């Protein structure tokens, strides 16, 4: 500790030396890895691979010289992968300090925020194309048309609307945003579209992602990753308790219920898995039946509420045609206020749907309970202490 002018002792800054070896041991093989692919896009040597397919969705090392658990470049001082990982070491404390200048308290289990609103798009096509209130599509279109961003990392359906396998994509226009509108409930590491955005010369990006992905940019910023982090300008997080392997559609939806993937036109989760078919039929599937297809990277993820996004959104609660919207940062508030002024969205107080607020906090706490007690304890702030075995 170093004495300060006031006589207090300030912590000594230590050099960041952690590399793939530590990441592999502490995150990738420990079960904490969510598959966000932050380390993949951050690697300046392109030696971290990623398989975007069922049963995979996690990074792995491509070079064989030192084996899967170590990296030649890491031994020479490269630390990019750990600087980009939103599950490595004190990730939550670091992101909170960078974004908010404060730490989450016991009563903030859903993260730090400024406002909670119910929001929906005023444009009929955007509203109808999107999920619930169509807010995410509306934000992206408004930001593109007002030159706040020049592209967005989103997901779209592989093979167009005839399939339900999600894949990372770049949207630079209203039409491309609407092509990717709607929810999938399978995983797409949208960060992987970063290289395509670079190839297109885009330098001001929005990232739309599940909660685990929305911590990537703040962690890169606070750990001073540099070039890779600079294009990320806006962070939109999707409330997420889990995602499922694509194999669920074939092995459960088709085999048990006779629902062909190519005939599904819309899906939602409101206590049950809701499925709308092209012929007008509607089906409900008990979520307990889907648990066997839970993606491995979700089993220990503690962040339901996308706590490090500028704006977190999700269709929970009773108001099915409105999006529950958690405004977290000054940037998020500025965008929402400007969109209201322009008439791009309409809003109501979040308290108009108390059930949604209650469910937000309940699901946030439930997700945090997944975080192992043996891992970084700051993530479990606000939860009861684990019961000791007799």
N, C-alpha and C positions, 0 to 999 in steps of 0.2 A: 504494500500500500504506500502511496505517495502523499505526504502532507499537503493540504491545500492552504491558500491564504487565510482561511477561517479557522484553521487548525484541525479540520476534519480530514479524514483519510479517503482519498479517491482511489478507485480500483485501477490497477496498472493495466494498460492496454497490452494484450498479448497478440502476437502475430498469428493469423489464421493459417494453419498448416494442414488441416484435415483434407483428405483426398478420398478416392474411390475405396481404398482399403477400409476406412472407417465407415463410409456410407454403406458398403456391402454388408458389413458386420452389424451395424447399429440400426439400419433401416431396411435394406433390401431383403435380408434373410431373417430378420427378427419378426416380420409380420406387420411392421409399421408402414411399409411402402404402399401408397395408394395408387401408384401407376400414373401419376400426374404428368410424367415425362419432362419435368423441369430440368433434370440433370441431362437429359438427352439433347435438348436444344441448346443447353449451356456449354456442352463439351466442345472446346475449340479444335480438338483433334479427331472428332468423329469416331471415337472408339467405344461409344456406348450405344448398344442396339436396343430395339424395342419391338415386340410382336403385338400388333393390334388385332388380337383374335382371342376367342374364348379360351379360358384357362391360362392366359398369358397376362398381358397388360402390366408388365413390369420390366425395368431396365436390366440389361446384362452387358458384361464386358466382352468386346469383340477380339481383343488381342490375346494371344495364347502364351506370350513369353513369360509372364509372371502368374499365369493362371487366372481363373475367374475372379478371385478375391483381391487382386492387386492390379496396379496400373503403372506402367513404365513412366508415363508422363507425370503421374502423381508422385512417384519417387523423385522426380526431378523438380517438384515444386508446384505442379498444377493443382489448383483447388476448386476449379469452377463447379464441379458436380455438387460438392457439399454446400457451396455458396448458393446454389439454386434450389436446394431441397427443403420443402416446407414441412418436413417431419424430422429434420436433423437437429439435435441438441435443443437449444432454447428458442425454437422457431416461433412459438406463439408470443413470448415476451418481446422478441425482437421486432416482429411485425406490428404488434400493438404500439410499441414505443415509436416506431417509424411513422405509422399512420395517424395515431391519436395523441402521442406524447403522454400516455398514461397506460395503466394496466387494468385489465378486467377485474371487477370485484365479484364478491360472492353472489350478488343479485343480478349479475350480468352473464348468466350462463349462455345466452344467445349472442353474446358479443357486445361490443360498444356500438352505439348508434345514436343518431340525432332525431329521426322521425320514423314513425311507422304509419303507412298510408294504405288505402285501397286504391288501386289505379287501373285504368283501362284506356286503350287507344281510342281516339275519336274517329280515326279513319276506318270505315267499314271493312275494307279489304284486309287491312292489317289486323283488325280485331278478329275477323273470321278465320284468317290464316293461322293466327297464333294460338297459343294455349291459354285458356282462361281469358285474361284481359288483353292479351297481345302486347304487353308492355315491352318485353325485350326487343322484339322486332321494331316497335315504335321508337325506342331509344336509338337503336343502331341506324335506322333510316334518318332520323332527325340529326344525329351527329354527323353522318356522311353528308347530308344536304347542307349542313351549316359549317362544313369544313373543320370540324373539331377532330375528326379522325379521317384517315384515307383508306381504312380497311378494318375488317373484323375477323377474328379467328372464331369460327363457329363449327357446328356439325351439320352434316347433311346426310341424306339417305343414299347408301350405295345402290346404284342402279336406278336412282330416281324414286318416285313415289311407289314403285312396284315392290320395294323391299323395305326391311326395317333394321338393317345393319347400319349403324351410324359410323361415319368416318369424318375426320377433321377436314375443314374446308376454309377458304378465304372468301369473304363477301366484300365487294367494293361498290355495290349498287343496290337500289331498292329491290330489284328483281331477284338478285342473289340472296339478299336477306330473307325474302319471303320463301325462296326455295328451301331454306333451312329451317323455317318456322315449325313450331310444334315440339312435343316432348317424345323421347324414345324409351327411356328407362333402361337402356343398355348403355355401355360406356363408350365415350369417344374422348380421347386425350387431345382436345382441341389445340393445345400448345404445339402439337406436331405440325400444324399448318404454318408455323413460324417461318420455315425455310421457303415455302412457296410465297409467303408475303415478302420476304427479302428479295427473291427472284423477280418479283413484280415491282420492286423499288419502293415498297410501302414503308413509311417511317413513323406513322402515327396510328397505332393499333388499339382496338378494343379487344379484350378477351372475354368471351362468354364461356363459362365453364362451371362444372360442379364445384362444390365448396372446396375440395382439396386443391383444385387448380387455381382458385382465386388467391391462394396464399403465395403462389409462385413469384409473381412480380414484386410484391412487397418484401419478400425475403431476398430476392436479387438486389433490390434497391438498398436495403439496410446492410447487406453484406458486401456492397460495392462491387458487384459483378461487372458493371461497366457496359460495354457495347451491346450485349444481349438484352439488357434490361431497359435500355433507353427507349425503344419503340413502343413499349407498353404505356398507354396514356389513360385508358379507362378499363375498369375491372367490373364486370357484371357477374354476380354469383347466383347460382340456382340452388334453392333449398333442396337438400338431398340427404335422405336417410340411408340409401343404398342404391346400387344399380345391379343389373342382372346380366349374366352371360347370354349371348345371342342364341345359344343352343336351347334356351327355354322355349323359344317359339316352336321349334320342331318337336322337342321331346315332351312338352307339356301342352301347349296350345293346340298343336295339331294332333298328336297321338291320343290325348285324352278327350279333347273337346272338338276335334275336327275343324279347328279354325286355321285356315291357310293364311300364311303370312302375307301373301300377295293380295289377299282380299280385305285385309285390315286397313281402315282409313284413318282411324284415330284411336289413341289410348290415353287413359288418365288413371291416376290413383287417388281415390277418395275413400279410404278405409278398405276398399277392395280394388282389384285390378279391373278397370272398366275398359271394354273393347267394343268399338263400333265397326261394323262390317259394311262393305260396299253395297250389299243388297238391302241395307237399312236395319239389319238385325243388331241387337245390343246384347252383350254378355257380361257377366260379372264372375271373376275368378277370385277365390279366397286367397289372400296374400300369403297365408301359411303354406299353401301349396307351392308358392314360388320361392320359398326360402332356400330350397336345395340348390337353386341356381344363382344364389347371391355371389357376386364377384368377390374373389378372395381379397382384393385390395380394400374392400369396404368393411371388413370384419373388425378392424381396430380404429377406423376413422372416427375422430371425436367431433367433427365439425358438421353439424346439420345445417347451420344457419349462414354458411358462407361468410364467416365473421371478418374476413379481410378484404371483402369486395367494397367498391365505392357504393354500389347499390345491390342489395340481395333481394331476390324475388322468388315467389312460388305460389302455386294455386292451392293453398290449404285453407280450411275453414268452410263456412256455409255459402259464401258469396262466390258462386262458381263462375260468374262472368267478370270478376274483378281479380286483379293480381295483388296479393299481399306483398307490400314493398317496404323494405327496411333501408332507409337512407343513412349511410354510415359516415361519409366523409364530406368535407366542404365541396369537393368537386361533384359528388353525387347530388348534393342539395342544389348546387348551382344549375346542374342539368335539368333536374326535375322542375325547379322553379321556372327556368326558361321555357321548357316544354309546355308548362301550364299557361304561361303568358302567351305563347304562340298558338295555343289551342290544340296542340298535338295530343294531349292527354287530358283526362278529367280525373279528379281525385275525391276521395272521401276520407274522413279520419279512420285510422285503423281500429279505433274503439267501436266503430259501427259493427264490427264482427268480433266480439269478445272471445268467441270460440276459437277463432284463428289465432288470436294472441296467446290464449292458453295452450293451444296445441303447439305453437312455435316453441314456447318455453319447455313444454313436456318433451317434445322430440329432441330439442337441443340437449337437455339433460340426459336423455336416454342414450344419445350418441356419445356424449362425453364419458358415460359409464363404460364404453367399450375400450377406452384408452387404458392400457395396462398400468396398474398401480406401480409397477417396477420401472416404468418409463418416466419421462420428465413430469414431475408432479404439478407444475404450473397449469397444465392442461385440465386438471381435475378440480381447479378452484371453483367453489360453489356447489360441489357435490359432497354428500355425507362421507365421512372417513370410512374406508373399507372395514367391514366387520372382521374382528380377529377370531380365528378359529380357536375353539376351546382346547 
